[in-house]
Amino acid sequence: MQKVDFELTGEYIELNQLLKVVGLCDSGGAGKQIVASGDVKVDGKQELRKTAKIRAGQKVRLGDVQIDVHAEGNAA
């Protein structure tokens, strides 16, 4: 499994935008399609809300890629 650390600079990031920022898709629209497909899990549970608020401490998984979200200055 590939792990990606993402440093959150605000309170949250929308799920579709997170997928775009870490390079798992080319645009926010493509991110929405990926989420709608049911392939994304947040903290081990399937997430279908395209703009779900992802906060520090959460883990997002798409296929064999896991994104660990950290608060600014707390990256692992």
N, C-alpha and C positions, 0 to 999 in steps of 0.2 A: 504494500500500500504506500502510495506517495502522500507525504504530509506537507501541508503548506501552512505557514504561520502568517496571519493577517493582523496587522496592528490597527486597531480601531481609533480614529481620531475624534469621533463625536460620540454621542450617546448610543447610536445604532446605525446600521446600514441595512438597506432593503436587500432581501435575498437575491433578487434578480441582478441587482447592481454588484453585489459581492461576487457572484459568478463571473461577471464581466471584468471586474477589477483584478481578480486573480488569474485571468486569462483562460477560463474554462469555456468562454463563448465570446463572440465578437461584439455583441451589443446587448443592451438591456432587454430588447425585444426577444432576442434569441434566448436570453436567460429566462424570460417568462415562459417561453415554449418548453424549455428543459424542465422547469418546475411543474408545469401543467402535465408533462408526461408521467409524473409520479416517480421519477428516478432520484429525487433529492430527499435526503434525510437530514433532519436537524435533531441533534441529541438522540439519535437512534430511532426517531419516529418519522414516518413519511410526512413531508410538508407540501401541501398543494397551494398555499397562499403565496402568490408570486411576489408580493411586496411585504412578506413577513419581516418584522423587525428583528434583526440579528444583533445580539448584544455580546459584550465581552464575556468570555467563559463558555460560550456555546461552541459546539462542533458541528460542522456541516459536511455531509458526505455525498459525493456524486461518483458512482462507479468505484474505482480504486483510489480516488483522491479524497483525502480528508483535510478540511480547512479548520484550523484551530484559531479562534478569534480571541485576541488579547486586547486589554486596555492599552492606551497609548503609554509607552514607557515600560510596559510589562511583558514584552515579547519573550518567549522562552529562549 
